[in-house]
């Protein structure tokens, strides 16, 4: 639903070699440009620091890139995450000129793309185009349209990785509460070959909860995927400066390496730049985040993720997304072999052991020689969302005038 999280600093530009550039030119002439992996150097770690999302460049300081850069730098923002595509359609605002101009102003530039899952091959091509344009990272904004679409998610990532390479930085910005969305393929987007960092949309005002409550719920349900979490906060929906500062303080307390905000136009309209870049009161006495304990009767993608790990250690474990008697029995066996209390529940200690394992590769539709037998999705993919904690925004198919950029 809305424009998603952003990222931190220290993003390196991709500089293809002359040979790769020549090959790319030839392939483009032959109509095969999308098949050439983009040469990427540097670390796969997520960028760190402060970032700001931009939905429409034209509505951010009137599209004046010098003013945009000055506003961002004054608030300590070093990365801008600019919309580059909606589904299969590239956005002209994300151009080489924009990237080079902002780079010259000392800013890193990442792209974000809203995806739907109906045309994953075309969406992957649109995402790869943004990378070729100079994006230091690509953030995938996948939401309600992707619920149940495990095959589409795998095809999209398979094609995107084939184009940009396996080291290129990808992020996922989606719903913050995993347990509310049992059919969303987090295990694909954040699994092997997927995004290296996770930007859950922690819009506390939309959710109707306190900043602290949103942090605890989000971290408890997202930590199992083992990806760096970069909280995405909001500057719209009448978010006051005091809550902006609290969000920053909680990000530090939870030891997140970066933070981002939705979005530039609202930060300016609501005069929140001082809160984004100024001082704040550190948080003390807040307990560290925990893990959501999974037990018999639970169902959803978090169970899929647990089963994929368990299957690599216990023979015969099925990947269904339903925590039933078989999974309970095999989890107890796993716990017993590793000296853990055989409770049949996936608690903090059990997750620590499970996450040391490499999850089995299940093919949900993408071709993979190392994948297990193909199927379209786990049984849990048919489940309905428990609730939609945030309104849809970011998709051009559903623009809410109350949420769109001012």
C-alpha positions as CSV (number, residue, x, y, z in Angstrom):
1,X,0.0,0.0,0.0
2,X,2.1,3.0,0.3
3,X,5.4,4.1,-0.7
4,X,7.9,2.2,1.2
5,X,10.8,2.2,3.3
6,X,14.0,3.7,2.6
7,X,17.5,3.3,3.3
8,X,20.5,4.4,4.8
9,X,23.8,5.6,3.7
10,X,26.9,4.2,2.1
11,X,25.3,2.9,-1.1
12,X,27.9,2.4,-3.9
13,X,27.1,3.0,-7.5
14,X,27.3,0.2,-9.9
15,X,29.9,0.8,-12.6
16,X,29.9,-1.8,-15.4
17,X,33.2,-2.6,-17.0
18,X,33.8,-1.6,-20.6
19,X,33.4,-5.2,-21.7
20,X,30.1,-5.5,-19.9
21,X,28.9,-2.2,-21.4
22,X,29.8,-3.3,-24.9
23,X,28.1,-6.6,-24.3
24,X,25.0,-4.8,-23.0
25,X,24.9,-2.6,-26.1
26,X,25.1,-5.6,-28.3
27,X,22.4,-7.5,-26.4
28,X,20.1,-4.4,-26.5
29,X,20.6,-4.2,-30.2
30,X,19.5,-7.9,-30.4
31,X,16.6,-7.3,-28.1
32,X,18.2,-9.4,-25.3
33,X,19.4,-6.7,-22.9
34,X,17.3,-8.0,-20.0
35,X,19.3,-11.3,-20.0
36,X,22.6,-9.6,-19.1
37,X,23.3,-9.5,-15.4
38,X,24.4,-6.1,-14.2
39,X,27.9,-6.1,-12.8
40,X,27.8,-5.1,-9.1
41,X,30.7,-4.5,-6.8
42,X,30.8,-3.9,-3.1
43,X,29.0,-5.3,-0.1
44,X,25.6,-6.9,-0.1
45,X,24.9,-5.4,3.3
46,X,22.0,-2.9,3.4
47,X,22.9,0.8,3.4
48,X,22.8,2.5,6.8
49,X,21.7,5.9,8.1
50,X,18.7,8.1,7.3
51,X,16.7,7.9,4.1
52,X,13.6,9.6,2.7
53,X,11.1,8.3,0.3
54,X,9.9,10.2,-2.7
55,X,6.7,9.3,-4.5
56,X,6.4,12.2,-6.9
57,X,9.6,14.2,-7.6
58,X,7.4,17.1,-9.0
59,X,5.6,17.4,-5.6
60,X,8.8,17.5,-3.6
61,X,10.1,21.1,-3.4
62,X,8.5,21.6,-6.8
63,X,10.9,19.1,-8.4
64,X,13.9,21.3,-7.7
65,X,16.7,18.8,-7.2
66,X,19.0,21.4,-5.6
67,X,16.3,22.2,-3.0
68,X,15.5,18.6,-2.5
69,X,19.2,17.8,-1.8
70,X,19.6,20.8,0.5
71,X,16.5,19.8,2.5
72,X,17.7,16.2,2.8
73,X,21.3,17.0,3.8
74,X,20.2,19.6,6.4
75,X,18.2,16.8,8.1
76,X,21.1,14.3,7.9
77,X,19.3,12.3,5.2
78,X,21.8,10.8,2.9
79,X,19.7,8.5,0.8
80,X,16.6,9.2,-1.3
81,X,14.4,6.4,-2.4
82,X,12.6,7.5,-5.5
83,X,9.7,5.8,-7.3
84,X,11.0,4.3,-10.5
85,X,8.2,1.9,-11.7
86,X,4.6,0.9,-11.1
87,X,4.2,-2.7,-12.0
88,X,5.6,-3.2,-15.5
89,X,5.6,0.6,-16.3
90,X,8.8,2.5,-15.7
91,X,8.5,6.1,-14.4
92,X,10.3,8.7,-16.4
93,X,11.1,10.7,-13.2
94,X,13.7,8.2,-12.3
95,X,16.4,9.1,-14.8
96,X,20.2,9.1,-15.2
97,X,20.0,12.9,-14.9
98,X,18.2,12.7,-11.6
99,X,20.6,10.1,-10.2
100,X,23.7,12.0,-11.4
101,X,22.5,15.3,-10.1
102,X,21.7,14.0,-6.7
103,X,25.0,12.1,-6.6
104,X,26.8,15.4,-7.3
105,X,24.9,16.9,-4.3
106,X,26.4,14.2,-2.1
107,X,23.3,11.9,-1.9
108,X,22.8,8.2,-2.5
109,X,19.8,7.3,-4.7
110,X,17.8,4.1,-4.5
111,X,14.7,3.2,-6.6
112,X,11.4,1.7,-5.4
113,X,8.9,-0.2,-7.4
114,X,5.3,-1.1,-6.6
115,X,4.5,-4.6,-7.8
116,X,1.3,-6.5,-8.4
117,X,2.2,-10.1,-9.3
118,X,0.1,-10.4,-12.4
119,X,3.0,-9.9,-14.8
120,X,6.1,-10.9,-12.7
121,X,8.4,-11.1,-15.8
122,X,7.5,-7.6,-17.0
123,X,7.8,-6.3,-13.4
124,X,11.3,-7.8,-13.1
125,X,12.3,-6.1,-16.3
126,X,11.0,-2.7,-15.1
127,X,12.9,-3.2,-11.8
128,X,16.1,-4.1,-13.7
129,X,15.7,-1.0,-15.8
130,X,15.9,1.2,-12.7
131,X,19.0,-0.6,-11.6
132,X,20.6,0.1,-15.0
133,X,19.6,3.8,-14.6
134,X,22.0,4.0,-11.6
135,X,20.0,3.0,-8.5
136,X,22.2,2.1,-5.6
137,X,19.5,-0.3,-4.4
138,X,16.0,-1.3,-5.4
139,X,13.2,-1.5,-2.8
140,X,10.3,-3.8,-3.7
141,X,6.9,-2.5,-2.6
142,X,4.7,-5.6,-2.5
143,X,1.4,-5.7,-0.7
144,X,-2.2,-7.0,-0.9
145,X,-1.9,-7.8,-4.6
146,X,0.8,-10.3,-3.8
147,X,-1.0,-12.2,-1.1
148,X,-1.2,-15.9,-2.2
149,X,1.1,-15.3,-5.2
150,X,4.1,-17.5,-4.2
151,X,4.8,-18.5,-7.8
152,X,4.7,-14.9,-9.0
153,X,7.0,-13.8,-6.2
154,X,9.5,-16.5,-7.1
155,X,9.4,-15.8,-10.8
156,X,9.8,-12.1,-10.2
157,X,12.9,-12.5,-8.0
158,X,14.3,-15.2,-10.3
159,X,14.1,-12.9,-13.3
160,X,15.3,-9.9,-11.4
161,X,18.3,-11.6,-9.9
162,X,19.2,-13.0,-13.3
163,X,19.3,-9.4,-14.6
164,X,21.0,-7.6,-11.7
165,X,23.1,-10.3,-10.1
166,X,22.9,-12.0,-6.7
167,X,24.9,-9.4,-4.9
168,X,22.9,-6.4,-5.8
169,X,21.0,-4.8,-2.9
170,X,17.3,-5.5,-2.8
171,X,14.9,-4.5,-0.1
172,X,11.3,-5.4,0.7
173,X,8.8,-2.9,2.0
174,X,5.5,-4.5,3.0
175,X,3.1,-5.0,5.8
176,X,4.7,-4.8,9.3
177,X,2.6,-7.5,11.0
178,X,3.4,-10.9,9.5
179,X,0.8,-12.7,11.6
180,X,-1.9,-10.4,10.0
181,X,-1.0,-11.7,6.5
182,X,-0.8,-15.5,6.5
183,X,-0.8,-15.8,2.7
184,X,1.8,-13.1,1.9
185,X,5.0,-14.8,0.6
186,X,7.5,-13.2,3.0
187,X,9.5,-16.4,2.9
188,X,10.0,-15.9,-0.8
189,X,10.7,-12.2,-0.8
190,X,13.0,-12.5,2.3
191,X,14.3,-16.0,1.6
192,X,17.3,-17.2,-0.3
193,X,17.9,-15.1,-3.4
194,X,15.5,-12.5,-2.2
195,X,15.9,-9.1,-0.5
196,X,18.8,-8.6,1.8
197,X,17.0,-6.1,4.0
198,X,13.5,-5.6,5.2
199,X,11.7,-2.2,5.5
200,X,8.4,-3.0,7.2
201,X,5.9,-0.1,6.9
202,X,5.6,0.7,10.5
203,X,3.0,3.5,10.1
204,X,1.8,3.7,13.7
205,X,-0.8,6.4,13.0
206,X,-2.4,4.3,10.3
207,X,-2.3,1.2,12.5
208,X,-3.8,3.1,15.5
209,X,-1.2,2.1,18.0
210,X,1.7,3.7,19.9
211,X,5.1,3.9,18.4
212,X,6.4,1.4,21.0
213,X,3.6,-1.1,20.3
214,X,4.3,-1.1,16.6
215,X,8.0,-1.7,17.2
216,X,7.4,-4.7,19.4
217,X,4.8,-6.3,17.2
218,X,6.8,-5.7,14.0
219,X,10.1,-7.0,15.3
220,X,8.5,-10.1,17.0
221,X,7.0,-11.3,13.7
222,X,9.8,-10.2,11.3
223,X,13.0,-11.3,13.1
224,X,12.5,-14.9,12.1
225,X,13.4,-14.1,8.5
226,X,16.9,-13.2,9.5
227,X,17.1,-10.0,7.3
228,X,18.3,-6.6,8.5
229,X,15.3,-4.6,9.6
230,X,15.2,-0.9,8.6
231,X,12.1,0.7,10.2
232,X,10.0,2.8,7.8
233,X,8.1,5.6,9.6
234,X,5.5,8.1,8.5
235,X,5.3,11.9,8.3
236,X,1.7,12.0,7.1
237,X,-1.6,11.3,8.8
238,X,-0.9,14.2,11.3
239,X,2.1,12.5,12.8
240,X,3.4,15.0,15.5
241,X,7.0,15.8,15.9
242,X,7.1,14.1,19.4
243,X,6.1,10.8,17.8
244,X,8.7,11.2,15.0
245,X,11.4,11.7,17.6
246,X,10.1,8.7,19.6
247,X,10.3,6.6,16.4
248,X,13.9,7.6,15.9
249,X,14.7,6.8,19.5
250,X,13.1,3.3,19.3
251,X,15.1,2.6,16.1
252,X,18.3,3.3,18.0
253,X,17.1,1.2,21.0
254,X,16.3,-1.7,18.7
255,X,19.8,-1.4,17.1
256,X,18.5,-0.9,13.6
257,X,21.3,0.3,11.3
258,X,19.0,2.6,9.3
259,X,15.7,4.4,9.2
260,X,13.5,5.9,6.4
261,X,10.4,8.0,6.2
262,X,7.3,8.2,4.0
263,X,7.6,10.7,2.5
264,X,9.4,13.9,1.3
265,X,6.4,16.0,0.3
266,X,4.6,15.3,3.6
267,X,7.7,16.0,5.7
268,X,7.8,19.4,4.1
269,X,4.0,20.1,4.2
270,X,3.9,19.2,7.9
271,X,7.2,21.0,8.7
272,X,8.7,17.8,10.2
273,X,12.3,18.2,9.0
274,X,13.5,19.5,12.4
275,X,12.1,16.4,14.1
276,X,13.6,14.1,11.5
277,X,17.1,15.6,11.7
278,X,17.2,17.3,15.1
279,X,17.8,16.1,18.6
280,X,15.6,13.4,20.4
281,X,15.4,11.8,23.8
282,X,17.1,8.4,24.0
283,X,14.9,5.5,25.1
284,X,15.9,3.7,28.3
285,X,14.3,0.8,30.2
286,X,12.6,-0.7,27.1
287,X,12.9,-4.5,26.9
288,X,14.6,-6.0,23.8
289,X,12.3,-7.4,21.1
290,X,11.2,-11.0,21.3
291,X,10.0,-13.7,18.9
292,X,6.5,-14.7,18.2
293,X,6.1,-18.3,19.5
294,X,4.6,-20.6,16.9
295,X,2.6,-23.6,18.1
296,X,0.2,-26.2,17.0
297,X,-2.8,-24.6,15.3
298,X,-0.9,-21.7,13.9
299,X,-0.9,-21.1,10.1
300,X,0.6,-18.7,7.7
301,X,3.9,-17.8,6.0
302,X,5.8,-17.8,9.3
303,X,4.9,-21.5,9.6
304,X,6.0,-22.0,6.0
305,X,9.4,-20.5,6.9
306,X,9.7,-22.7,10.0
307,X,8.8,-25.8,8.0
308,X,11.4,-25.0,5.3
309,X,14.1,-24.9,8.0
310,X,12.8,-28.0,9.8
311,X,12.6,-30.0,6.6
312,X,16.3,-29.6,6.1
313,X,17.0,-31.4,9.4
314,X,14.0,-33.8,9.8
315,X,13.2,-36.1,6.9
316,X,9.6,-36.1,5.7
317,X,8.6,-32.6,6.9
318,X,6.0,-31.1,4.5
319,X,5.7,-27.5,3.6
320,X,2.1,-26.6,4.1
321,X,1.9,-23.4,6.2
322,X,-0.2,-25.3,8.7
323,X,1.2,-26.2,12.1
324,X,-0.4,-29.6,12.7
325,X,0.4,-32.9,14.4
326,X,3.1,-33.9,11.9
327,X,5.0,-30.6,12.3
328,X,4.6,-30.8,16.1
329,X,6.0,-34.3,16.2
330,X,9.0,-33.5,14.0
331,X,9.7,-30.2,15.8
332,X,9.9,-32.1,19.1
333,X,12.3,-34.6,17.5
334,X,14.4,-31.7,16.3
335,X,14.4,-30.1,19.7
336,X,15.3,-33.4,21.5
337,X,18.3,-34.0,19.2
338,X,19.7,-30.5,20.0
339,X,19.2,-30.6,23.7
340,X,16.3,-28.2,23.7
341,X,13.1,-28.7,25.7
342,X,10.8,-30.9,23.5
343,X,7.8,-28.6,23.7
344,X,6.8,-28.7,20.1
345,X,6.7,-24.9,20.0
346,X,9.0,-22.7,18.0
347,X,10.2,-20.3,20.7
348,X,13.3,-18.1,20.8
349,X,15.7,-20.9,21.5
350,X,14.3,-23.1,18.9
351,X,14.4,-20.3,16.3
352,X,18.0,-19.7,17.0
353,X,18.8,-23.4,16.2
354,X,16.5,-23.5,13.2
355,X,18.0,-20.3,11.7
356,X,21.4,-22.0,11.6
357,X,20.0,-24.4,9.0
358,X,19.7,-23.6,5.3
359,X,16.0,-23.8,4.4
360,X,15.0,-26.3,1.7
361,X,14.4,-24.8,-1.7
362,X,10.7,-25.2,-2.7
363,X,9.8,-24.4,-6.2
364,X,6.6,-22.3,-6.3
365,X,6.9,-21.9,-10.1
366,X,10.4,-20.6,-10.8
367,X,12.8,-23.0,-12.5
368,X,15.5,-24.2,-10.2
369,X,17.6,-27.4,-10.6
370,X,18.1,-27.6,-6.8
371,X,14.4,-27.0,-5.9
372,X,12.1,-29.7,-4.6
373,X,9.0,-30.8,-6.5
374,X,7.0,-28.0,-8.0
375,X,3.7,-26.8,-6.6
376,X,1.9,-23.5,-7.0
377,X,1.8,-22.4,-3.3
378,X,1.5,-23.8,0.2
379,X,-2.0,-24.5,1.6
380,X,-1.7,-21.4,3.7
381,X,-1.7,-19.2,0.6
382,X,-5.5,-19.5,0.5
383,X,-5.9,-17.9,3.9
384,X,-7.4,-14.4,4.2
385,X,-5.7,-11.5,5.9
386,X,-6.6,-11.1,9.6
387,X,-6.7,-7.4,9.1
388,X,-5.1,-4.6,7.0
389,X,-3.2,-2.5,9.5
390,X,-2.2,0.1,6.9
391,X,-4.2,1.7,4.0
392,X,-3.2,1.1,0.4
393,X,-0.9,3.8,-0.9
394,X,1.9,3.7,-3.4
395,X,0.0,1.8,-6.1
396,X,-1.2,4.0,-8.9
397,X,-4.3,1.9,-9.2
398,X,-5.6,3.2,-5.9
399,X,-4.7,6.8,-5.0
400,X,-6.5,7.9,-1.8
401,X,-6.6,11.8,-1.9
402,X,-6.3,11.8,1.9
403,X,-3.0,9.9,1.7
404,X,-1.5,11.1,-1.5
405,X,1.4,13.5,-1.5
406,X,0.2,17.1,-0.9
